[in-house]
């Protein structure tokens, strides 16, 4: 099944149409493991990640590589006794490995995302990984809303039980 099927669990209603499958499953899960539904705390950057695509990241890495190449050309054309040349040389010496490491990190992220996408039956598109993270952000928002509803219900039940104890 695809991940977006999780978002459609609320379409499956009980026989009396009072409860949907998602609310039922989350309610049972919440009773057993209340802290697990705190995904909003555990994934604080998921909304921001939903705005990223590999195409944008590749453009940014390309800009870094282009800038490094321009620095090399600038050094070749500059005068040797210029103080700026020494500063640029020192900068280039210290950062020479960074663009390659950045490219390697992007390739590793792309490969890891491809494995995750295959695992969750999602297609790798030009909008990847943004689409998946936007879905996860929507799912986290939905789970957070449901968790808050379940917490509110639990508090109301506790208050009712407390009032019943006080009356006795």
C-alpha atoms as one frame of an Amber mdcrd trajectory, in Angstrom:
protein
   0.000   0.000   0.000   1.060   3.581  -0.502   1.555   5.994   2.353  -1.248
   8.264   1.235  -3.641   5.406   2.081  -3.028   6.325   5.735  -4.680   9.676
   5.113  -7.818   7.930   3.848  -8.374   5.803   6.971 -10.814   8.419   8.199
 -13.045   7.628   5.205 -13.762   4.147   6.607 -16.639   4.593   9.064 -18.062
   2.296  11.724 -21.450   0.632  11.238 -23.159   3.444  13.148 -21.061   6.045
  11.257 -20.018   7.679  14.530 -16.348   6.707  14.408 -13.846   6.433  11.601
 -11.148   3.772  11.416  -8.334   6.259  11.973  -9.857   7.624  15.198 -10.556
   4.091  16.436  -7.016   2.853  15.744  -5.386   5.970  17.173  -7.596   5.826
  20.253  -6.538   2.258  20.966  -2.911   3.078  20.211  -3.060   6.184  22.431
  -4.257   4.127  25.400  -1.325   1.730  25.048   1.435   4.143  23.991   0.454
   7.796  24.597   3.947   9.203  24.046   4.398   7.661  20.607   1.864  10.055
  19.089   4.104  13.010  19.973   5.640  13.040  16.499   5.466  16.827  16.324
   8.087  16.963  19.089  10.276  14.344  17.436  10.089  15.744  13.891  10.310
  19.530  14.335  11.839  20.179  10.891   9.498  18.072   8.781   7.573  21.096
   7.454  10.805  22.784   6.394  12.010  19.537   4.798   8.814  19.466   2.749
  10.000  22.574   0.933  13.230  20.988  -0.329  13.799  19.106  -3.551  16.862
  17.339  -4.841  16.832  19.643  -7.888  17.131  22.708  -5.626  19.835  21.068
  -3.538  21.778  20.137  -6.678  21.550  23.751  -7.888  22.903  24.957  -4.550
  25.735  22.410  -4.612  26.450  23.469  -8.196  26.684  27.088  -7.067  29.178
  26.105  -4.352  31.264  24.130  -6.862  31.112  26.998  -9.339  32.217  29.426
  -6.637  35.161  27.193  -5.750  36.148  27.001  -9.419  35.918  30.794  -9.721
  38.211  31.173  -6.716  40.745  28.912  -8.435  40.593  31.003 -11.613  40.886
  34.196  -9.596  44.027  32.875  -7.935  45.577  31.984 -11.288  44.963  35.479
 -12.631  45.938  37.419  -9.499  49.282  38.928  -8.723  51.438  36.793  -6.483
  52.341  39.562  -4.038  48.774  40.604  -3.408  47.583  40.117   0.208  44.139
  39.083  -1.048  45.750  36.169  -2.897  47.196  34.859   0.360  43.808  35.069
   2.074  42.035  33.351  -0.834  44.761  30.686  -0.953  44.364  29.993   2.765
  40.590  29.841   2.392  40.809  27.504  -0.579  43.311  25.234   1.183  41.034
  24.884   4.200  37.840  24.347   2.203  39.112  22.352  -0.787  37.550  19.086
   0.376  34.188  20.589   1.349  32.545  20.809  -2.115  33.390  17.175  -2.860
  32.106  16.113   0.561  28.938  18.112  -0.063  28.442  16.359  -3.393  29.035
  12.965  -1.755  26.535  13.790   1.005  23.914  14.761  -1.554  24.494  11.530
  -3.497  24.218   9.516  -0.261  21.000  11.340   0.679  19.579  10.670  -2.768
  20.441   6.948  -2.491  19.012   6.699   1.030  15.840   8.444  -0.080  15.495
   6.038  -3.014  15.690   3.105  -0.571  13.110   4.679   1.751  10.838   5.478
  -1.187  11.025   1.894  -2.370  10.243   0.682   1.152   7.115   2.848   1.433
   6.080   2.354  -2.213   6.518   5.993  -3.178   7.765   7.134  -6.558  10.954
   9.173  -6.729  10.002  12.281  -8.691  11.617  15.616  -9.432   9.882  16.974
  -6.327  11.586  14.406  -4.076  12.056  14.426  -1.138   9.685  17.353  -0.666
   6.555  15.391  -1.577   7.249  12.691   0.977   8.063  15.197   3.707   4.954
  17.252   2.895   2.926  14.068   3.295   4.698  13.264   6.562   4.076  16.835
   7.773   0.365  16.474   6.985   0.284  13.111   8.743   2.085  14.545  11.787
  -0.391  17.450  11.896  -3.316  15.034  11.694  -1.866  12.779  14.400  -1.142
  15.792  16.616  -4.712  17.010  16.254  -6.041  13.534  17.066  -3.678  13.213
  20.051  -4.889  16.560  21.393  -8.498  15.424  20.964  -7.772  12.165  22.805
  -5.973  14.042  25.600  -8.949  16.399  25.934 -11.336  13.422  26.129  -9.123
  11.743  28.751  -9.098  14.939  30.854 -12.875  15.243  30.593 -13.281  11.615
  31.692 -10.922  12.206  34.623 -12.877  15.308  35.629 -16.161  13.364  35.401
 -14.717  10.551  37.515 -13.421  13.077  40.058 -16.849  14.756  40.279 -18.459
  11.339  40.759 -16.009  10.529  43.582 -16.671  13.877  45.260 -20.451  13.290
  45.149 -20.060   9.932  46.898
